[in-house]
């Protein structure tokens, strides 16, 4: 029977091996088509995953840029806060120094001494006897000048002494004897007249 089929196939013009090659080719094409049909959904799924990964990468880059911007903003705010804190600390230090100076002035006033920054302005006051007022004023100005020298503020001490010379001139004796001592102090500290 096989030889009958062989003869029949050969009679139609193709040798047997030609038919076999054709059958193998048809089988291969069918197999490859079947594999392509099965692989295509898988390839589409892989492509979809790649597209999703690309979108995630773009979102991640965008998120990273936003985070960098947020970090930069926070860094700038921190620098500003540090500068403000430093400014406040400096202001607090100045306030402490001023408070300390005021406390010293109050303590000196309680002791009857004047500080460098104070000038006696009540020379012509009418409520007290003039001689007591003059002695009080001279004492306060002399004490304030000494405080200025202790603080190293020679210019203000000179202003105190110059004011004293004017008042001593007005008052006259017995305080005029202190004029020599005040002029000596002014020369010693190179005060201008």
C-alpha positions in Angstrom: 0.0 0.0 0.0 2.9 2.3 0.8 4.3 1.8 -2.6 0.9 2.5 -4.2 0.8 5.9 -2.3 4.4 6.5 -3.3 3.6 5.9 -7.0 0.6 8.1 -6.8 2.5 11.0 -5.3 5.3 10.6 -7.8 2.8 10.5 -10.5 1.5 13.9 -9.6 4.9 15.3 -10.4 6.7 15.6 -7.1 9.1 13.2 -5.6 8.3 11.8 -2.2 11.0 13.7 -0.5 9.5 17.0 -1.8 6.2 16.1 -0.2 7.9 15.4 3.0 9.8 18.6 3.0 6.5 20.4 2.3 4.8 18.6 5.1 7.7 19.5 7.5 7.5 23.2 6.3 3.8 23.3 6.8 4.1 21.7 10.2 6.9 24.3 11.1 4.8 27.2 9.9 1.8 25.9 11.9 4.0 25.4 15.0 5.6 28.8 14.7 2.2 30.5 14.1 0.9 28.7 17.2 3.9 29.8 19.2 3.5 33.4 18.0 -0.1 33.5 18.9 0.8 32.2 22.4 3.8 34.5 22.8 2.1 37.7 21.6 0.0 38.2 24.8 3.1 37.6 26.9 5.1 40.1 24.8 2.3 42.7 25.3 2.3 42.1 29.0 6.1 42.6 29.1 5.8 45.8 27.0 3.1 47.0 29.3 5.4 46.3 32.3 8.2 48.2 30.6 5.9 51.2 29.9 4.8 51.2 33.5 8.4 51.0 34.7 9.3 54.0 32.4 6.4 56.0 33.9 7.5 55.1 37.4 11.0 56.1 36.6 9.8 59.5 35.3 7.6 59.9 38.4 10.6 59.0 40.6 12.8 61.5 38.9 10.1 64.2 39.3 9.6 63.2 43.0 13.4 63.3 43.5 13.5 66.8 42.0 10.6 67.9 44.3 12.4 66.4 47.3 15.6 68.2 46.3 13.6 71.5 46.1 12.0 70.8 49.5 15.4 70.0 51.0 16.8 73.2 49.6 13.9 75.2 51.0 14.4 73.6 54.4 18.1 74.3 54.3 17.5 78.0 53.6 14.9 78.2 56.3 17.3 76.6 58.8 20.0 79.1 57.8 17.5 82.0 58.3 16.5 80.6 61.7 20.1 80.2 62.7 20.8 83.9 61.7 17.7 85.0 63.6 18.7 83.0 66.6 22.2 84.6 66.5 20.7 88.1 66.2 18.4 87.4 69.2 21.3 86.0 71.2 23.3 89.2 70.5 20.3 91.3 71.4 19.8 89.4 74.7 23.5 89.8 75.5 23.2 93.6 74.9 20.1 93.7 77.1 21.9 91.8 79.8 24.8 94.2 79.6 22.5 97.2 79.8 20.6 95.7 82.7 23.9 95.1 84.5 25.0 98.7 83.9 21.6 100.0 85.2 22.0 97.8 88.3 25.4 99.3 88.9 24.1 102.8 88.4 21.2 102.1 90.9 23.7 100.7 93.4 25.9 103.7 93.0 23.0 106.1 93.4 22.0 104.3 96.6 25.6 104.9 97.9 25.3 108.6 96.9 27.7 108.2 93.9 26.9 109.2 90.3 27.8 107.2 87.3 29.8 108.4 84.3 26.6 108.7 82.1 24.9 111.1 84.5 25.3 114.9 84.6 23.9 117.0 87.4 21.3 119.3 85.9 19.7 120.8 89.0 22.3 123.6 89.8 19.6 126.3 90.0 17.0 124.4 92.0 15.1 126.5 94.5 13.7 123.8 96.8 17.0 123.3 98.7 19.4 125.8 100.3 21.9 126.8 97.6 25.0 125.8 99.5 23.7 122.2 100.1 22.6 121.9 96.5 26.0 123.2 95.3 27.9 120.7 97.5 25.6 117.9 96.4 26.1 118.8 92.7 29.9 119.1 93.0 30.1 115.7 94.8 27.9 114.0 92.1 29.9 115.5 89.2 33.2 114.6 90.8 32.0 111.0 91.5 30.7 110.7 87.9 34.0 111.9 86.5 35.9 109.3 88.6 33.5 106.6 87.4 34.3 107.7 83.8 38.0 107.3 84.4 37.4 103.9 86.0 35.5 102.9 82.8 38.2 104.4 80.5 35.9 107.1 79.2 38.3 110.1 79.5 36.3 112.3 77.2 33.1 112.2 79.3 35.2 112.7 82.5 36.6 115.8 80.9 33.1 117.1 80.3 32.2 116.5 83.9 35.3 118.4 85.1 34.6 121.3 82.7 31.1 121.5 84.0 32.5 121.6 87.6 34.9 124.4 86.7 31.9 126.5 85.5 29.9 125.9 88.7 32.9 126.5 90.9 33.4 129.8 89.2 29.8 130.7 89.9 29.8 129.5 93.5 33.2 131.0 94.5 34.7 130.5 97.9 35.1 128.0 99.7 34.8 125.5 96.8 37.1 127.6 94.5 40.0 125.9 96.2 39.1 122.6 94.5 39.6 124.3 91.1 43.4 123.7 91.3 42.8 120.0 91.9 40.3 119.7 89.0 42.6 121.5 86.6 45.4 119.2 87.6 43.2 116.2 86.8 42.3 117.7 83.5 46.0 118.3 82.6 46.8 114.8 83.7 44.2 113.3 81.4 44.9 115.8 78.6 41.4 117.4 78.6 40.9 120.4 76.3 39.6 123.6 77.9 
